Amino acid sequence: MAKKLFVGNLSYNMTDEQLKAVFAPFGNIVSANIVFDKFSHRSKGFGFVEFETEDQAKAAMEALDGTEQEGRNIAVKEALPRPEKPQM
């Protein structure tokens, strides 16, 4: 399993710091980022959390998937690698 987790169905008001605080009890966090629309600058309702070890990421995923955060039931899954952009 990868060390990076996808977190979906986030509250549109959640900040990077709040996301980090939710996952902090499960281990050392390398990064916690919510994805924002580049034009409207509003949250897209999902983000990514990266842990130092796979065991920490797995523990967080098992404990937090489906739990309520900020009034919404979040989805926590293993992040897939980014697809390569086609060369022109």
N, C-alpha and C positions, 0 to 999 in steps of 0.2 A: 504494500500500500504506500502511496505517496505521502509526503509530509504536508502537502497543501490540501486544504479542504474548501469545497464550494459551500457557501451558506446562502440558501434561498428563502424567499418569502419574508424578508426583513421589513420592519417598519420603515417607512420612507423618512422618518425623523431620526433614525438611529445614526450615530456618528461612529467614526473609526475607533474612538476611545471607548465608547460603550460596547462595541463589538469585541474589542480586545478584553474588556473587563468580564464579559460573559464566558470567554474561553480560557482566561488566565488560570483558573483553578486546576486545569488539566495539564499544565506544563509551561515551558518557556516558549513564548511566542516570538517568532522572527518578524512577522508582519501581520497586520490585520487591516484590510482595505475594503471599503464599500465602493462599488462602481457607480459613477455618476455619468449622466448624459452630457456630452461635451457641448451641446447647444443650449439646453435649458438649465444645466448645472443642478438638476434634481437627481436624487437617488433613483437608481433603477430597481431597487428592492432586492439586490443580491450583492454578495461580496466574497472575499477569500481570506482565509486564515492559514498561516503557515507556521508549523511547529518545528522545533529542533530535531525531534525524533519521531519515527513512525508510530511507536507505542503511545506517545502522548496524543498524536492525531487520532489514532484509533479509539483511545479512551474517550476523547472529546466527542467524536462522531457517535459512538454508541450511547453516551450519556445525554447528548443534547438533541439528537435527531427527533423531531416531533414535539419538542417542548415549547411552551409559550414564552416568548420574549417580546416585551413591548406590545402585548395584545395580539400577537400573531404566532401561529405555530410554525417554527422554522424547520427547514429541511437542511440537513448536514450530510454531504456526500463527499467522496473522494473527488478531487478536482482532476479533470481530464487535461492532457497537454494541449496547449494552444495550437490550432491548425496553422500550417504554413501558408503564407500568402503567395498567390501565384506570381511567378516572375514574368515580367513583360519584356 
